[in-house]
Each structure stands twice: as C-alpha cells, then as structure tokens.
Amino acid sequence: MKRLAALVLALMSLALPAHGVTAPVVVAQQAQDGPAVVIDDSEAIPADEAWTFRYLVPTLMALVLVLVVGLFVWYQRAVSGRYRVTE
C-alpha cells in the first residue's frame, strides 16, 4: 500500500509541472492619451452601515445576554444544590 501511494505521488509530481508550462503571452500595447476607464466622482455615494455593525454587533449582544442569563441560572442551581437551608 505504501509503495502504491509513493508511486502515485511520484507520477503526480512528474505530471503536474508539465501542465503548468505554457507559451508566453504576447500583449500588443497601444499608445493612449488618457486613462482606459473614466470614473465620474461627481456623485455622492450614500454611506451604508458596515455589515459588522448591522449583523455582528446585535448577534454578539444577544449571545452575551444569553450567556449571562445562563451563567446566573447555572450558579443559582449550583449554590442551591450545595447548601441546604433549614428553618
């Protein structure tokens, strides 16, 4: 089994670099006077709230609330199970 795995690994290591070799790409360059893409900055982009503020913060607040309530309940059950109050 180890020999088969070593053989497959050796064959793959020989075959994979051959697929990575390609012919060089020749790109024709043209002389341009201006930029390739003109971007219009005159429009004001409305500022959206970040996704972290919209989703992550409320989720973390809910998780912390559940955690605090769970710890409070767990502590009360642990204390009441440990001590007995007699009247």
HELIX and SHEET records of a PDB file:
HELIX    1   1 LYS A    2  GLY A   20  1                                  19    
HELIX    2   2 TRP A   51  TRP A   51  1                                   1    
HELIX    3   3 THR A   52  LEU A   56  3                                   5    
HELIX    4   4 VAL A   57  ARG A   82  1                                  26    
END                                                                             
